[in-house]
Amino acid sequence: QEHVQTLGPRNRRRIHVVNLDPAAEHFRYDVAFDIRELISVDDVMEELQLGPNGSLVYCMEYLLENMDWLQDHLDSYDDDEYLIIDCPGQIELYTHIPVMNKIIDQMRMWGYGESMVSVFVVDATFVTDPAKFISGSLLALSAMIAMQLPHVNVLSKCDLVEEASMDRVLEMESAIQLWDMLGDHSSESASLQPYNHLVPATNNSTTAAATNNDNKAQISAQQRARKWSRLTESICSLLDDYSMVGFVPLNINDEDSITHVLATVDHATQYGEDLEVRGADYDDDVGEES
């Protein structure tokens, strides 16, 4: 909302933020309308004695049963207004429990299909952990397939990561290269690192039987480590074969970075192609040129 005010008149737009996360607590920006006006996780937990996850699922299913509430709000905006809908981040709502898919299907039936794009946000600090980053990439692919919308992946909080580290990750041509760069998998000790806690400590007073058990535990850990490494390489190959997962870096302290993300999303939705030039925009352009 703040950034678009700095743009030129041709790119300026009226942006409204919508909250569809019933577990949200507070916002640092204005919210146009909020699902918590309809139902909230806190209310469900108190009245139905459900846990946080169960309450969240209940809230989203309740929204599905009351979609007229959402339609009334959406229909109150003009075609040239821009809505950013903040959705719950729990991945199971998109994969295991297809609640969000049903909401999107309903919005398509209302005629919003061609103007929607899904934006999947991954914490940029994950780039320092190869397993987390590859896991995030796989989740991004899963969400893209499940939602069946034009899709943009964003690396947020780039201001918290060293620029050199971020550049190295973004310059990688494949997930396999990223995996090799971020972790040393050539040594046996590196491949065992995730499983070190499975190997019991030994001391000089152990008996032969205990030593034998330790050796078996070591061998078992090695086998699991190799399986873990092969699984990770297979996931990387899946990401590379389809070449469908890429990330746009976002640094909220950099206006150019925000502009780039906005332009990427605009390109995915073809935003602005069918909009008519407003008189105020034309007058502003003439004033700037003169």
C-alpha positions as CSV (number, residue, x, y, z in Angstrom):
1,Q,0.0,0.0,0.0
2,E,2.7,2.5,0.9
3,H,4.9,1.5,-2.0
4,V,2.4,2.1,-4.8
5,Q,2.1,5.7,-3.6
6,T,5.7,6.3,-4.8
7,L,5.0,5.0,-8.3
8,G,4.2,7.1,-11.3
9,P,0.5,7.7,-12.2
10,R,0.5,4.9,-14.9
11,N,1.5,2.3,-12.3
12,R,-0.3,3.7,-9.4
13,R,-3.4,1.7,-8.2
14,R,-5.8,1.5,-5.4
15,I,-4.7,-1.5,-3.3
16,H,-6.7,-3.1,-0.6
17,V,-5.4,-5.9,1.8
18,V,-7.9,-8.6,2.8
19,N,-7.3,-11.0,5.6
20,L,-8.6,-14.6,5.2
21,D,-6.4,-16.0,8.0
22,P,-8.7,-16.6,11.1
23,A,-5.6,-17.1,13.3
24,A,-4.1,-13.7,12.5
25,E,-3.3,-11.5,15.5
26,H,-2.4,-8.0,14.3
27,F,-1.4,-6.1,11.1
28,R,0.8,-3.2,10.5
29,Y,-1.4,-2.1,7.6
30,D,-5.0,-1.3,7.0
31,V,-7.3,-4.3,6.3
32,A,-10.2,-3.8,3.9
33,F,-12.2,-6.7,5.4
34,D,-11.3,-9.5,7.8
35,I,-12.5,-13.1,8.1
36,R,-12.3,-12.6,11.9
37,E,-15.4,-10.5,11.6
38,L,-17.1,-13.7,10.5
39,I,-15.2,-16.3,12.6
40,S,-11.9,-16.5,14.4
41,V,-9.7,-19.3,15.7
42,D,-9.8,-17.9,19.2
43,D,-13.6,-18.0,19.3
44,V,-13.7,-21.6,18.0
45,M,-11.0,-22.7,20.5
46,E,-13.0,-21.2,23.4
47,E,-16.5,-22.4,22.3
48,L,-15.7,-25.8,20.8
49,Q,-12.6,-26.7,22.9
50,L,-10.6,-27.5,19.7
51,G,-6.8,-27.2,19.3
52,P,-5.3,-24.5,17.1
53,N,-5.1,-26.6,14.0
54,G,-8.5,-28.1,14.4
55,S,-9.9,-24.6,15.0
56,L,-8.3,-23.3,11.8
57,V,-9.7,-26.1,9.7
58,Y,-13.1,-25.5,11.3
59,C,-12.9,-21.7,10.5
60,M,-12.0,-22.3,6.8
61,E,-14.8,-24.9,6.4
62,Y,-17.2,-22.4,8.0
63,L,-16.1,-19.9,5.4
64,L,-16.9,-22.4,2.7
65,E,-20.4,-22.7,4.0
66,N,-20.8,-18.9,4.1
67,M,-19.2,-17.8,0.8
68,D,-21.9,-15.2,0.3
69,W,-20.0,-13.2,2.9
70,L,-16.9,-13.2,0.8
71,Q,-18.7,-12.6,-2.5
72,D,-20.5,-9.5,-1.1
73,H,-17.2,-8.0,0.0
74,L,-15.4,-8.8,-3.3
75,D,-18.2,-7.4,-5.4
76,S,-18.1,-4.1,-3.6
77,Y,-14.8,-3.2,-5.4
78,D,-14.3,-1.9,-8.9
79,D,-12.5,-3.8,-11.6
80,D,-9.5,-1.5,-11.5
81,E,-9.0,-2.0,-7.7
82,Y,-6.2,-4.3,-6.6
83,L,-6.8,-6.8,-3.8
84,I,-4.1,-8.6,-1.9
85,I,-5.7,-11.5,0.0
86,D,-3.6,-12.8,2.9
87,C,-4.4,-16.5,3.3
88,P,-3.5,-19.0,6.1
89,G,0.1,-20.4,5.7
90,Q,-0.6,-24.0,6.8
91,I,0.3,-26.1,3.8
92,E,-2.2,-28.8,4.7
93,L,-5.1,-26.4,3.8
94,Y,-3.8,-26.6,0.2
95,T,-2.8,-30.2,-0.1
96,H,-4.3,-32.6,2.5
97,I,-7.5,-30.7,3.2
98,P,-8.3,-28.9,-0.1
99,V,-10.2,-26.0,1.6
100,M,-8.4,-23.2,-0.3
101,N,-8.8,-25.0,-3.6
102,K,-12.6,-25.0,-3.1
103,I,-12.5,-21.3,-2.2
104,I,-10.5,-20.5,-5.4
105,D,-12.9,-22.6,-7.5
106,Q,-15.8,-20.6,-6.1
107,M,-14.0,-17.4,-6.9
108,R,-13.5,-18.6,-10.5
109,M,-17.2,-19.2,-10.8
110,W,-17.8,-15.6,-9.7
111,G,-15.6,-14.5,-12.6
112,Y,-12.3,-13.7,-10.9
113,G,-10.3,-16.5,-12.4
114,E,-8.4,-14.6,-15.0
115,S,-7.3,-11.9,-12.5
116,M,-6.0,-14.1,-9.8
117,V,-2.4,-15.1,-9.0
118,S,-1.0,-17.1,-6.1
119,V,2.1,-15.8,-4.3
120,F,4.0,-18.3,-2.3
121,V,6.3,-16.7,0.3
122,V,9.4,-18.5,1.6
123,D,11.7,-17.1,4.3
124,A,15.0,-16.1,2.7
125,T,16.9,-17.2,5.8
126,F,16.2,-20.8,4.6
127,V,18.9,-20.4,2.0
128,T,21.5,-21.0,4.7
129,D,20.0,-24.4,5.3
130,P,19.9,-26.6,2.2
131,A,17.4,-29.1,3.6
132,K,14.9,-26.3,4.6
133,F,15.4,-24.4,1.3
134,I,14.8,-27.5,-0.8
135,S,11.8,-28.4,1.3
136,G,10.4,-24.9,0.8
137,S,10.9,-25.3,-2.9
138,L,9.0,-28.6,-2.9
139,L,6.2,-27.0,-0.9
140,A,6.1,-24.2,-3.5
141,L,5.7,-26.7,-6.3
142,S,3.0,-28.6,-4.4
143,A,1.1,-25.4,-3.8
144,M,1.4,-24.3,-7.4
145,I,0.0,-27.7,-8.6
146,A,-2.8,-27.7,-6.0
147,M,-4.1,-24.2,-6.6
148,Q,-3.8,-24.3,-10.5
149,L,-3.3,-20.5,-10.7
150,P,-0.5,-18.3,-12.2
151,H,2.1,-18.6,-9.6
152,V,5.0,-16.5,-8.2
153,N,7.4,-17.6,-5.5
154,V,8.9,-14.8,-3.4
155,L,11.9,-15.0,-1.1
156,S,11.0,-12.6,1.7
157,K,13.2,-11.0,4.4
158,C,16.2,-10.8,2.0
159,D,17.4,-7.8,4.1
160,L,18.3,-10.4,6.9
161,V,20.6,-12.4,4.6
162,E,24.0,-11.4,3.3
163,E,23.7,-10.2,-0.3
164,A,26.6,-12.3,-1.4
165,S,24.9,-15.5,-0.1
166,M,21.6,-14.6,-1.7
167,D,23.3,-13.9,-5.1
168,R,25.1,-17.3,-5.0
169,V,21.8,-19.1,-4.4
170,L,19.8,-17.2,-7.0
171,E,22.6,-17.8,-9.6
172,M,22.4,-21.5,-9.2
173,E,21.1,-23.2,-12.4
174,S,19.7,-26.3,-10.7
175,A,18.6,-27.6,-7.3
176,I,21.3,-30.2,-7.5
177,Q,24.0,-27.5,-7.8
178,L,22.4,-25.7,-4.8
179,W,22.4,-28.8,-2.7
180,D,26.1,-29.4,-3.6
181,M,27.0,-25.8,-2.9
182,L,25.2,-25.4,0.5
183,G,26.3,-28.8,1.9
184,D,29.5,-30.8,1.7
185,H,28.2,-34.3,0.8
186,S,31.5,-35.7,-0.3
187,S,32.5,-36.7,3.2
188,E,31.0,-39.5,5.3
189,S,30.8,-37.2,8.3
190,A,28.7,-34.6,6.5
191,S,26.2,-37.2,5.3
192,L,25.9,-38.5,8.9
193,Q,25.4,-35.0,10.5
194,P,21.5,-35.2,10.5
195,Y,21.7,-38.6,12.3
196,N,24.5,-38.0,14.8
197,H,21.9,-38.0,17.6
198,L,21.0,-41.6,16.7
199,V,24.5,-42.9,17.6
200,P,25.1,-43.4,21.3
201,A,28.3,-42.1,22.9
202,T,30.9,-44.7,23.8
203,N,33.5,-44.8,26.5
204,N,36.5,-46.9,27.5
205,S,34.5,-49.0,29.9
206,T,32.1,-50.4,27.4
207,T,31.9,-54.2,27.1
208,A,32.4,-56.0,23.8
209,A,28.7,-56.4,23.5
210,A,28.1,-52.7,24.0
211,T,30.7,-51.9,21.4
212,N,29.1,-54.3,19.0
213,N,25.8,-52.5,19.6
214,D,27.4,-49.2,19.0
215,N,28.9,-50.4,15.7
216,K,25.4,-51.6,14.6
217,A,24.0,-48.2,15.5
218,Q,26.7,-46.6,13.5
219,I,26.1,-48.8,10.5
220,S,22.3,-48.1,10.8
221,A,22.9,-44.4,10.9
222,Q,25.1,-44.6,7.9
223,Q,22.4,-46.4,6.0
224,R,19.8,-43.9,6.9
225,A,22.1,-41.0,6.0
226,R,22.7,-42.5,2.5
227,K,18.9,-43.0,2.1
228,W,18.3,-39.4,3.2
229,S,20.9,-38.1,0.8
230,R,19.4,-40.1,-2.1
231,L,16.0,-38.9,-1.3
232,T,17.2,-35.3,-1.3
233,E,18.9,-35.8,-4.6
234,S,15.7,-37.3,-6.0
235,I,13.7,-34.3,-4.9
236,C,16.3,-32.0,-6.4
237,S,16.0,-33.9,-9.7
238,L,12.2,-33.5,-9.6
239,L,12.6,-29.8,-9.2
240,D,15.2,-29.6,-12.0
241,D,13.3,-31.8,-14.4
242,Y,10.2,-29.6,-14.5
243,S,12.1,-26.3,-14.0
244,M,8.9,-24.8,-12.6
245,V,10.2,-23.4,-9.3
246,G,12.0,-20.0,-9.3
247,F,12.2,-17.3,-6.7
248,V,11.9,-13.5,-6.8
249,P,13.9,-11.8,-3.9
250,L,12.1,-9.3,-1.8
251,N,13.8,-6.7,0.4
252,I,11.2,-4.4,2.0
253,N,13.9,-1.8,2.5
254,D,14.7,-1.6,-1.2
255,E,12.1,0.2,-3.4
256,D,13.5,-1.4,-6.6
257,S,13.1,-4.9,-5.1
258,I,9.4,-4.2,-4.2
259,T,8.8,-2.8,-7.7
260,H,10.3,-5.9,-9.3
261,V,8.1,-8.2,-7.3
262,L,5.0,-6.1,-8.2
263,A,6.0,-6.2,-11.9
264,T,6.4,-10.0,-11.7
265,V,2.9,-10.4,-10.2
266,D,1.5,-7.9,-12.8
267,H,3.0,-9.9,-15.6
268,A,1.5,-13.2,-14.2
269,T,-2.0,-11.7,-14.1
270,Q,-1.6,-9.4,-17.2
271,Y,-2.7,-6.6,-14.9
272,G,-3.5,-3.3,-16.6
273,E,-3.9,-4.5,-20.1
274,D,-7.7,-4.1,-20.2
275,L,-7.9,-1.0,-18.0
276,E,-9.0,2.3,-19.5
277,V,-6.8,5.4,-19.1
278,R,-8.4,7.6,-16.5
279,G,-8.5,11.3,-17.0
280,A,-6.5,12.1,-13.9
281,D,-3.7,9.8,-15.0
282,Y,-3.5,11.5,-18.4
283,D,-3.5,14.9,-16.8
284,D,-0.7,13.9,-14.4
285,D,1.4,12.5,-17.3
286,V,1.0,15.7,-19.3
287,G,2.0,17.8,-16.2
288,E,5.1,15.7,-15.6
289,E,6.2,15.9,-19.3
290,S,5.7,19.6,-19.4
